[in-house]
Amino acid sequence: MADSFPQEAVSRRNLRSETVLVLALSLGASAVSSLISFVGSLTKPGGLKDQAAKLNGSYAPDRPWLDLSWQMFGIATALVPVALVAHLLIREGTGLRAIGFDRARPWFDLGRGTLVAAGIGSTGLAFYLVAHATGFSLTVVPESLPEVWWKFPVLILSAIQNSVVEEVIVVGYLLRRLGQLGWTPMAALVASSVLRGSYHLYQGIGGFIGNVVMGIVFVLLYRRWGRVGPLVVAHALLDIGAFVGYALLAGRVDWLPTP
């Protein structure tokens, strides 16, 4: 006769497995990949600032339409874990509205998100420049796309994709599940923030520390507002500023590190 389990125990076990699988398909896997990349950078001759961490590169530099197809494919497939989270929350009987990722308060999300981005943007840039100058960060190259007509639209879409994936999964979904699994608020905050820092380790120690701090701030704001909407807006604006700003300024100003 098969063993029987109380319904609550089965539910907790399922939630634990579900959370591990969602992370393994998304940012948890990115954290492992980033750690491996960081170890490779540490063991490579030369300092961290002499190495480059490249984002938004070309898949087919001499074939713009094929390159665009790959870019759009990458953006779309990266959003699949978010669709999975939405499905799981709908099955729970709530949906993405449970974490505040809906159209209920668009102006609130846009306004608060813009303020957060303005506050974090300059501080984050200053921290990166100091970390790079002191050898704690690689040279981050936010984009290396060819000069094609779709360059800036793709960079903006990539920024939005990053923000949706990270804030929906590492803040809204993860905090909800950890709370259901009985984690204390402090333990959940640490887990979410360290996870955010971990999948940025490819940028170096500076990238890890800066994103852990950002993670703490975002978790506290999420708990205050009960919505990931403003965080998605803030993150998207920060990444758009980084991607588009680098494309416009790299090689034209002395203070921006380039390979």
Summary of the structure (lengths in Angstrom):
residues: 259
radius of gyration: 19.3
end to end distance: 64.9
largest distance: 73.3
contacts: 822
relative contact order: 0.17
helix: 72%
strand: 3%
